[in-house]
């Protein structure tokens, strides 16, 4: 049986002719309907069937279904394509929540979730919060120890003890000395 066809039951009314019924996996269905979208045959049917298939998001990622939907322009069926993309987002959120619950409950990661960007960002945020709370706890523990220490507070100096004298301008008695200094400092000469 070719891999690009949907598995159909090959049962017959005659028991001797009846063949073993092969059950297709969700991966086979998703791959087949994704190929239908790429080829362009019965797109509405393929979008509808992909929406109905209930399987993990990994299957859609393996078959590159989301990239096919984002790449192709479904003029008349854009609503169904957007609906399917929303389904993928909801499935990812649900899977991340389940992974968080498993992590909180058992402390275990699942391999297909632990390296996704959303999960990595979530773990970074959790670690930053944990580090921040530990740092705050360290400061809180250190503060009571410094409160009881004997430190002398700084006192502003009392300037009333000092004698304040106004500076007076020095009168120049020789005008030639001031002119000679100005002539040497002039940049034009």
C-alpha positions in Angstrom: 0.0 0.0 0.0 1.5 3.4 -0.9 2.4 5.7 2.0 0.5 8.6 0.6 -3.0 7.1 0.8 -5.3 6.9 3.8 -5.7 3.5 5.3 -9.1 2.1 4.5 -10.6 -1.1 5.7 -10.4 -3.9 3.2 -13.2 -5.9 4.7 -15.5 -7.9 2.5 -18.8 -9.6 3.2 -17.3 -13.0 2.4 -15.2 -14.2 5.5 -12.7 -16.0 3.3 -11.9 -12.9 1.3 -11.8 -10.6 4.4 -8.2 -9.3 4.9 -6.6 -8.2 8.1 -7.7 -4.7 8.8 -4.8 -2.3 9.1 -5.2 0.5 11.6 -3.6 3.8 10.6 -1.8 5.8 13.1 -2.5 9.5 13.7 0.9 10.2 12.1 -0.3 8.6 8.9 -3.5 10.6 8.8 -1.7 13.9 9.6 0.9 13.2 6.9 -1.7 12.4 4.3 -3.8 15.5 4.9 -0.8 17.7 5.0 0.3 16.3 1.7 -3.2 17.1 0.4 -2.7 20.7 1.5 0.7 20.9 -0.3 -0.7 19.4 -3.5 -3.8 21.6 -3.4 -6.4 18.9 -3.7 -9.5 19.0 -1.5 -8.0 21.6 0.8 -11.2 22.3 2.7 -11.6 18.6 3.4 -7.9 18.3 4.5 -8.2 21.4 6.8 -11.4 20.0 8.3 -9.9 16.5 8.9 -6.7 18.0 10.4 -8.9 20.0 12.8 -10.8 16.9 13.8 -7.7 14.7 14.4 -7.0 14.4 18.1 -3.3 13.7 18.6 -0.3 15.3 20.3 1.3 18.4 18.9 4.5 16.4 18.2 2.7 14.6 15.3 1.8 17.9 13.6 5.4 19.1 14.1 6.9 16.0 12.7 4.7 16.3 9.6 5.4 20.1 9.3 1.7 20.8 9.1 1.9 24.2 10.8 4.7 25.4 8.4 2.6 24.2 5.4 -0.4 26.1 6.7 1.6 29.3 7.3 3.3 29.1 3.9 0.3 28.5 1.7 -2.4 31.1 1.2 -5.9 29.6 1.6 -8.0 32.4 0.1 -11.5 31.0 0.8 -10.4 28.8 3.6 -8.3 31.2 5.7 -10.8 31.1 8.6 -10.3 27.3 8.8 -6.5 27.7 8.5 -6.5 30.3 11.3 -8.7 28.1 13.4 -6.2 25.2 13.0 -3.3 27.4 13.9 -5.2 28.4 17.1 -5.7 24.7 17.8 -1.9 24.2 17.6 -1.3 27.1 20.0 -3.8 25.7 22.5 -2.3 22.3 22.2 1.2 23.7 23.0 -0.1 25.7 26.0 -1.8 22.6 27.3 1.3 20.5 26.9 3.4 23.1 28.6 1.0 23.3 31.5 1.0 19.5 31.8 4.8 19.5 31.8 4.9 22.1 34.5 2.5 20.1 36.6 4.6 16.9 36.1 7.7 18.9 37.0 6.1 20.3 40.2 4.6 16.9 41.2 7.4 14.5 40.3 10.4 16.7 39.4 10.6 15.1 35.9 10.8 16.6 32.5 9.5 15.0 29.3 12.0 14.9 26.5 9.8 16.5 23.8 8.9 19.5 26.0 12.0 20.3 27.9 13.9 21.9 25.1 11.1 24.0 23.5 11.7 27.7 23.6 8.5 28.4 25.6 9.5 25.9 28.2 13.1 27.2 28.4 11.9 30.7 28.9 9.5 29.6 31.6 12.3 27.8 33.4 14.6 30.8 33.1 11.9 32.9 34.7 11.4 30.4 37.5 15.2 30.3 38.2 15.4 34.1 38.2 12.6 34.3 40.7 14.3 31.7 42.8 17.6 33.5 42.7 15.9 36.8 43.5 14.2 35.4 46.5 17.4 33.7 47.7 19.2 37.1 47.3 16.5 38.9 49.2 16.7 36.3 52.0 20.5 36.7 52.2 20.0 40.5 52.6 17.3 40.0 55.2 19.5 37.7 57.2 22.4 40.2 57.0 20.4 43.2 58.0 19.6 42.3 61.7 23.4 41.7 62.2 24.3 45.1 61.1 21.6 46.9 63.0 23.1 46.1 66.4 26.6 46.9 65.4 28.2 49.9 67.2 28.8 52.5 64.5 29.2 56.2 65.1 26.8 58.2 63.0 28.5 60.9 61.0 28.0 64.4 62.3 28.1 67.5 60.1 31.1 69.7 60.9 30.4 72.9 62.8 31.7 75.7 60.6 30.9 78.4 63.2 34.3 77.6 64.9 36.2 78.8 61.8 37.0 82.4 61.0 35.6 83.5 57.6 37.7 86.1 55.9 36.6 87.8 52.7 39.2 87.9 50.0 40.0 91.2 48.7 41.1 92.0 45.2 44.8 92.7 44.9 45.3 96.1 43.4 48.0 96.2 40.8 50.4 99.0 41.3 52.3 98.6 38.0 50.1 98.6 34.9 53.1 97.5 32.8 53.3 94.1 34.5 49.7 93.3 33.7 50.1 94.4 30.1 53.2 92.3 29.7 51.5 89.2 31.0 48.5 89.8 28.8 50.7 90.2 25.7 52.4 86.9 26.3 49.2 85.1 26.8 47.5 86.4 23.7 47.2 83.6 21.1 47.3 86.0 18.1 50.8 87.1 18.7 
